[in-house]
């Protein structure tokens, strides 16, 4: 238990930050998982219409997570590059 007011406030802030970070981390993991699941599905002619908005959303969420220091910037860039490459292959196949 915190013995000073400032320590108590820091503990409360840590709890709020932890919740916010967990929500953001879960969001980007879910979005990436949804995109990968959609890529595995046989979409045929609708592949580009389906995958491109998901890729855009994933890119937006990943870069936002990187700007908030949830993940490293280069990690986010690597995710985006690999997902973009996979979507490109899926839509051209």
Secondary structure, 3 states (H helix, E strand, C coil): CCCCHHHHHHHHHHHHHHHHHHHHHHHHHHHHHHHHHHHHCCCHHHHHHHHHHHHHHHHHHHHHHHHCCCCCHHHHHHHHHHHHHHHHHHHHC
